[in-house]
Amino acid sequence: MKIKKTSLLGFALAACISLMSFSCSPNSTAEDDSLYEQNIDILKIKVPANGIDILKVKVPKNG
């Protein structure tokens, strides 16, 4: 019976430590969002006079 109590105590202690370490992590979503908020100058985008042929557009496999 003593082994079960110590293993339960160890599990509870590990659970408390892990919850405390994850809950105290810094919130950096504002820094992460700034990576995606890049301004694109639409005047620098060159489009052919006759438009864009959708059949010739190449999309990467992973994108």
Residue pairs with C-beta under 8 A, 6 or more apart in sequence:
none
